[in-house]
């Protein structure tokens, strides 16, 4: 099954999941929603980039950049603000979306996402076994591979050389799938390799990949590492120097301000509403404000006695202090606390505390920890939205039988940006058992590409 499709490179992956009988089915209306969402999210990134720059220039309140820069080393901030990076945006956009009874909810955005190779592989696999199904895979069997290839080609500048998918040790679990993806890309004519930082050699002319029977210049680095991890990556300073001197291009850009979950809090901040409406347009702003749950930055700074936290209430009462949340009942704690970014706890569902799924003393500790962490890692508080239930059949390799699971889904569409074009290349559904509060790629989850029924309306 998936192990065979990923062989030989990705067969060594430690990631396991349950195997679905057929793709995850979407309606045509849902597919239309996903097609429209890509350009909207690119517009959001562009607006966020402008908001940050305007804050630095004094055209918007300085606290905006202050929040987005909180906990980052000064050297990285200076580097990220270089004029050559000013207009650069992520070229891969993956939101995590929870289908609820009331509609879709975007829990977060990721511009350095895993799962690209897995989704590409599963799409090819399920396309082969779809002969008797009345389904059309989103993106088709090769959508992820060709979408990634088009994105890479649009990022290549005048430099001569190959493309290096550079993966850190922190992200080593994703190395098998990206190695598989690189092999598929080479098969369609792209000169691209999945490498570790130690495989990169710095010269006065630029960067080179060196290894067994290989020594060639690098034109573009696809950055598959988080910026918080730079100090642990061999030769990271030499890579940054080569980028700074224009000897190699990189995507996504070194712009930590665009990788913070607290951007959702900025979207919902009442003072910033005129900015968002002006830049996005009123209709798109209202649409995104509906999709992105209300979010607050857990800033320990005192709140004046005459003020309350905008939009946050417990039991119908306004909240004047984050510590007021500690006394909330379990029913009032449909809230999530998680690190905003720039931390080893900010990805892979690590560092997440679900308020109504923990005892009161643990919830209180989570609040205290988040507030104490603010100087180095800001945390956010976000509304929890319960996913709707789905019934899925999956194969149990232990007993060789088919089982049925009732679960909640996370839908992860992959958008690849080429200039102004935003392409939906595929959607990965991760369905976890109904008792799980946080949906992620666990061994008990079903992971499967999405498709649309051909006769649906």
N, C-alpha and C positions, 0 to 999 in steps of 0.2 A: 504494500500500500504506500503511504507517504515515504516510508523508509526506502523503498525500492526506487521511487521517483527521485529521491534526493541523492542516491548513490552516484559516485563513491564518496564525494567530499562531505556532503551534508549528512551522511549516514552516521557520522560520529557525533552528531548533535546530541546533547543531553536533554533536549526539549522533547517531551512526550505529551500526547493528548489523545482523546477519544476520537474515533474515526466515524464520521457521519455517513449515512447511507446515500444521501443526495445533497446537493447544494442548499444553502439557506435561501428561502424564497422571499422575494420582495415584490410588491405591486408596482405597476407602472408609475403611479403617483409618487411612490417612495423613490423610484429611480430618478424621476424628474427632480425631486427635492435634492438628491445627491449631485446631479449634474449642475444645478443652479448654485449649490453651496460652494463649489471650488472657487469660482471667480469672486464670490462674496468674502471668502476667507483670505484670498490674496489681497483684496481691498482692505480688509481689517489689518493685515500685516503692514501694508503700505501706510495706513493711517497711524498705526502704533509707532512705526518708524518716524513718521513726521512729528507725532506728539512728543516723542523723546527728544528729537532734535530741537523742536521749538522750546521745550523746557530748558535745555542747555543754553539756548540763545536768549532766554528771558521773555519769550513770546507766550509761554505758558508757565504756570506755577513751578517753582524749582523743586517742590516736593515730589513731583512726578519722576524726574530723573533720579532724585534721591532714593525713592523706593526701588526703582529698576536697577540702580547701581549698588544697593545695600549688600554688603558682604563680599563684594568683588575686589580683587587686588587692583591697585591703581594702575599697574603696568598693563593689565588686560583692558581696563577702561580706556586708557589713552590709545591703545592699539585699535580698539573697536571704533573709536571716533575719527579715525583717519579719513581724510577727504575721499580717498580712493574707494572706501567701503560705503560712502554716504547713502547711495541709492540701492545697495545690494540687499536682496531679500531672500529668504529660504526658497529653494527650487523644488523641495519636496514638502508637501503639507499633508499631515495625517491627523484629523480630529478623532477623538474617541467619543462615540455617540451612543447613548442609551435610548432605545425605543421605549417610551412609557405609554400608559393608557391615554395620556393627554397630548402625545406627540413626541418629537425628537428632542433630546437634551445633549448638548456638547459638554462633556465633563472637563476636557482639556485639549490643547493643541500640541503637537509634537513635530518639530522640524528635523529631528535626528531619529527617525523611527526605526525600530526593528520590524521584522515581519515581511519585508519586501520580497526576499528570496522565497520564504515559506508561502506567501500568497501567490507568487508567480508559479511555484512548483505545483501547489494544490490546484491552481486554475488549469494547468496543463493536464493534470491527472484526472480531474473531474470532467474535463471536456471529453476525454477518451471514454469514460464510462457513462456518458450522458446519452448514449444512442437511443435508449428507450424512454427518456424523460422529455417532457414538454417544457424545457427550460432553456434559457439563453444566459450564459455566464456574463456577468458585468465585466466588460473589457475583453471578453473572449479568452481563448486559451493562451494567447501571446501578449495580451494587453499590458501586463506588468513589465515584461522584458522590453517591449518596444517603447513603452512610455518612459521607462528609465533611460533607454538609449537616446530618445529624442531630447530628454532633459539634459543629459550629459553633453550631447553635441551642441546644444544651445549655449552651454557654459564654456566650451572650448574657445580660447582666444587665439592670438597669433603664435603662441608658443608651440614649438615642435616637440612631440613626444607622446607618451601613452597616458592613460588615466590610471591613477592608483586609488583604490578603495582602501583607505587607511583606517585600520581598526585597532583600538587600544586593548590592553589586557582587561580593563573594566568591562568591555563589551565583547569579550571572547566567546560568550555563548552564541553570539550571532555570526561568528566567523564561518561556520560551515554553510549557512544559507547564502551568505554573501560570496563565498568562494564558488558555490554552485551558480549563482547569478552571473558572476564574472565569466565563467565558462560558457554560459548561454549567450552572453553578450559577444564574446569572441567568436562564437559560432555564426553570428549574423554580421561580423565584420568590424566590431569595435575593439580597439587595442586597449584592453583594460584588465587589471589584475587586482586581486585582493591580497593585501600585504600587511605586515606588522611594521611598526615604526623602526624596528631594528633592521629592516630590509631597505630602508631609505638611506642613501648616501648624499652628503652635501658637497657640492663643488662650487667654484666661483661662477660657473655658467648657470647653476641651478641645482635641482634635485634629480637623483637617478635611483632607479630600482636596481639593486644588485642581488644576485642569488645564483642558484645553480643554473649555469649556462645562460645567464641573463644579465645584461648591463645596458640599460637604455634610459634616456631622459624622461622626466615626468612633466606633462603639460598641465594636468589638472589633478587636484586631490579632492576626492569625495570624502568629506570629514565624517567618519563614523566613530566619533568620540565626543563626550560631553566636555564643555569648557572647564568645568570644575576639576577635571582630571589632568589638566595640562602639566602640572608639576610631576606627575607620575609617568609621563610619556617620554621615552628616550628621544632625544633630538628635537623636541617640540620647539625649542627656541630657534633652531636652525630652520625648521619648517616655516615658522612665523617670519623669519628674516627673509627667506626666499619669496614668500607671499608679499611682504612689504615692498620688496625691490621689484616686484612685477615679473619675477622669473618663473613663477608658477601661479596658476589660478586655484581658487578653492571654493567649494560649496558644501554645506551652507556657510555663510560668512561668519567671521568671529565677532558676533554681535550678541552678547549675553542678554541685552535688554529685550531682545525678541524671543527669548526662551524662558520667560517668567510666567508662571500661572497667574500671578497677580494682575496680569493684563486684563483679566475678566473683571476684577474689582475696579479698574480704571474705566472700563466700558460702562459700568453701572454707577459710577460716582456722579452725583447730581450736579456738581460744579462743572464737570467736563461734558455734560450733555450737549451744550451748544457746539463744541468742537466736533464731536462725533457726528451730529446731525449735518453740520456744514460739510465735512469731508466725505462722509459715507452717503449722505442723502438721508432724509428722514425715514423713508420706508425701509432701507437696508439697516439703518440703526435699530429701528424697532424690531425688525426681524431677528437680528443677531442678539439683541437684548432679551428676546423671548427664548432663543435657543441656548444661550450661555447663562447658566444659573447665577443668581445673585451671589456675590463673592465679596468678602471683606479681608483687608490686610490686618493681621494680628500685630498691630503696633502697640507696644507697651506705654507709649507716651500718655500722660494724663489727659482725660477729656474734661473740659470745663463743666462746672456744675449746671450751667444753663444749656448744655448740649446733650444730645443722644446720638448713638451711632446710626447713620441714615439707613432706613429700611430694615433694621434688625429689631425684632420684638420677641419677647418670651412671655407666653401666657397673656398676650395682649398688651403687655407693658413694654415701653421703650427701654433700651439697654444703655446705661450710662458708663458701664465698665465691663471689660471682658470677663472679669471675675464673677459678674452676675450670671454668666452662662453656667457656672459650676453648680448652681442650685436648680437648674432646669430639670424638669422631670424627664423620664425616658421618652415619653411621647413628644415632649418639646425639643428633644435633641436630635431631630432629623437633620443633622448637620455633619459635615466632614471637615476634619483638620488635616492639612497636608503641607509639606514644604513647597515653597513656590518654585524653586529651581536652584541651580548651581550647588548641588549637593548629591552625594551618593545615595541619599534617601529619597531623591525627587523623581526617580523613575522606577519602573517595574512594580508599581503599587506598594513600594516600601515607604515607610514613614506615614502611612495613612491611618487615621483614627476615625471610626464611624461612631458618632455619638450615641445612637440608640442601640448599638450592638455591644456596649461595654458597661461595666458597673460604674456607679457615680464617682467612686474614688479614682478609677483609672481615667475617666473623662476629665476630672479636675487636674490630674497629673499631666494629661495631654495638653490642656490649656496652659498650665504653668510652664511646661517644657517649650511650647511654641513661643510664648512671650519671652522666655529667657534666651531663646535661640535667635531672636530678632537681629542683634548686631551682626551675626555671621550668616544666618540663613533665615530670612523672613518666612513665616508660615501664613497660610490663608485659611479662612473659614468659608465654607461653601455649602449651599443648600444641597441636601441629599434628595435625589429623585429616584424613586423605585421603578425598576424596569418591569415591563409587562411580561407575562409568562408565555413561553413557547413549549410545544411538545416536539421532541426530536427523537428519531430512532438512530441508534449508534451500534457499532459492532464491538463486542467484548472479546478481546483476544484471549482472555484467560479461559473462558468456557466455550469459546467459539460460537456464541449465540448473539442474536439481535436483542437489544434492550431498548426501552423507551425512557427518556429523561424529561422531566419538567424543569425548565431552566429559564434564566434571564440572559439577555444578549447584550453584547457590546459590538457595535458595528464600526469598523475602522476603514473608511475609504482612503485610498492612496491617490493623491493628486500630484502630477508632475507638471512643473511650470517651464514653458519654453517661450521666452519673450513675454508677450501678453497673453499667450494661449495657456489655459489651464486644462489639463486632460485628466479625466477620471479613468484610471487604468484598471481598477479592481477594488473589491470590497471584501475584507476578511471579517467573518462573524466569529466571535468567541462566545460560546454559550456555556454558562456555569450552572451547576445545580442550584435550585431555587433558594436553598438556605444560605448561600454565600452572599455576603453583603458587598464585597469588592470583586468585580469581574476582571479576571486577567487570565493569562495562558497557563493555567494550572493543569496538572495531570488528569484531573477529573472533568476538565472542560472539553467540549466539542469545538474544534477549530475547522472552519470550512468556508470556501468562497461563496459569495452571494450570486444569485441568478434571478431572472425575472421569468415568470410563467408567460409563455407566448400568447396565450389566449386571455390573459388578465386585462382588465379595464380599470 
